[in-house]
Amino acid sequence: MDNNSHSSTQKTKQQLINRLLQVIEQEIIPLTETGVKKGNKVFGAAILRKSDLSTVIAATNNETANPLWHGEMHAIKLLYEMPESKRPHPDKCIFLATHEPCTLCLSAITWGGYDNFYYLFSHEDSRDSFRIGHDLKILKQLFKLDPGEYARENEYWKSESIRNMISACKQSAKDEFIGKIEKIKKTYAGLSAVYQQNKGNRNIIFA
């Protein structure tokens, strides 16, 4: 790869990272702020067009309506409530999850036909920072998998950690992105506190 091609690739990657963080901050978080007040978890998702990174749908967890409506599941549900003429084919889309998808959502992304997904917070973050450890527990209990042992790249899709992508950027871009993530983390810490404070008042299975 020549220098121009490498520079172009770096720029394209940085544009993608910037857009993914923008969608989380400007489109998913406002939905999640409303969702946690109703008793839902902090997990959200969005589906974007690969062609121009425009948002097709953004969603947040809605398990108080249905325990299957995790952020990713709810996004797919809402997508198929749109007119067919407005729904791009899954292979034309980027799937974004705020948190590394659980086994339910990994399956939904697979069966939905998406060849990728990106996430910001890891399973370990969900357990340690958000005090929601079901993802790792289910992976272990059902599939005997320890943290990080599922196939993050396979014949169906390739997953990408946004923070891993950032680590490969030039330092100037890296510093900018880290600053944005710190802001997002603070927002999610507040949302998580609301969820944890109120979860005892909800009739849900996995609190």
N, C-alpha and C positions, 0 to 999 in steps of 0.2 A: 504494500500500500504506500503510495507516494504521500508527501506531506500535505498536499491539497486535499486528498481523499481523507486522510486521517483528521484533518482540521474540520472537514465537512461532517464527518461522522460524529466528532465530538460536539459540534454545534447542534446537530440533529438530536443527539442524546440529551444534551442540556435543555433543548426546547421541550422535549418530552417530559423530562423531570419537572421542569418549571410548570408545565401544564398540569401534570398529575397533582402536584402540590396545590396548584391554584384551584383545581376542582374540589379537592378535599376541603380547603379552607373556605371557599366561597359558595360551594353548592351542597356538599354533603354535611358539613358541620351545622349550618342553619337548620337542616332537617333533623339532625341528631339532637340539637338543643331542644326542639319541640318533642322529639321522641322520648328522651329520658324523663321529661316531666310527666309523661304518661306511663312510665314504668318500664320502658324498653332499654335494652343494652346500648352501648356506644358504637357498635359496629355498623359501618356503612359501606356503600359501594356505588359505582357508576360505570356506565358503558359509554365509550367514546368511539367516534369514527376514526379509523386509521388514516384516512385520506387527509383530514384537516384538524384532527383532534377536537372536533366539536362534540358537545355532550348530547347523547341520545336520551339517556335517562340517568337520574341520580336518585338514590334511595337510602334509607336507614332502617335499622332493625325495627320490626313491628310485631314482635312475638306476643304482645298482649292481645293481638287480634287472632294470631295463629302461631303456635310454637315453632312452626317451620319457616316463618318469615324472618329469617336471619337477613342481614343487610344484603348479601349477594342474592339470596333466594327472592327477597322482596323486589330487588331491582329487575330480575328476570320476569317475575310476575307482572310488574308494572309495564315492562317492555311489551309483553304480549297482550296487554290491554290497549296498546296503541293501535291505530289503523295499520294494516299490513303494509300499505304503501309508504309508511313512514319508518318502517323497521328495516334497518340494514341487515344483511346476512351476517351471522356470527363471525365468519372468517374475514369480514371487513371491519371488525371491531376490536377495540382494546378493552379488556375487562380490568377495572380498578377496584381493589378492596382496601379499606383503611387498615384492616388487620388481616394477617395471614389466615386464609380460609380454613374453616374446620372441615371435618370429613364430609358432612352433609353438603357444604358449599363446594368443596373440591369435586364431588360427584355431580353437582348441578352444573358447574362450569364445564365439566367434561361432557355430560349428556346434552348440554345446551349447544355444543359445537364450537366453543371458543378455543382458539389455539394458543392463548396466552392469558396470563393475569399478572398484575403488579400489585404490590402491597407495601404499606409503610411500617406498621408495627408487626413484630414477629409473634409466634405462638408463646414464646417465653415472655415477651412484653405483656401479652394478654394475661398470663398467669401472675407475673411478678408486679407489674405496674398497675394493672387493671383488676387484679384479684379475681380473675375469671379463668380458671384452669381447666375447664371442661375439654377444650380442644386437645390438649396433650394427654389428658386422662383417657379420653375415648380412643385416641390413636393407640395408646398402650393397651388398654383393656380389650378392644375389639380386634386390633390388627397386630399387637405385639411389637409396635414400633416405638422406639425411643425418639426424643426430640431430634428433628432434622433428618430422619431416616426415610421419609417417603420420597418418591422420585420427583424431584423438582423440575426435571425435564424428561419427557417421555414421548411416545408416539402421538399423544393427543394434544399436549400443550407444553409450553415452557413458562415457568414462573420467574419473576424478577423481584428481588427486594430493592425498593427505591434507595434505601440507604447503602446497599452494596453498589448500586449504580453510581451514586454520588462519590463513593470512595475512589472511583476510577477517573473522576473529573480532575481538571486542572485546579490548583489550589485556590485561585480567585473565585472560581465558580463553586468549588466545594464549600468555601467559607460562607458564601451567600446562601447556599441551600441549607447548610447546617443551621444558620440563623433562622430561616423560615421554619425548619422542622422544630426548633426549640419553641417557637411561638405556637405552633400547632400542638406540640406536646403539652404546653401549659393549658391550652384550651381543653384538651382531652382530659387532663388531670381534673379540671373543674367539673366536666361532665361526668366523669367517673365517680367523683365524690357525691354528686347528686344521686346517681344510680345506686351507689352503695348505701347511702343514707336511707333511701326509700324502698329498697328491694324487699324488706320484710312485709311490706303492705300489699304485695302483689301475689296473685295466684298463678305462678309460673313454675315449671318443673326445674329448670336449671338456673337458679338464682345466683 
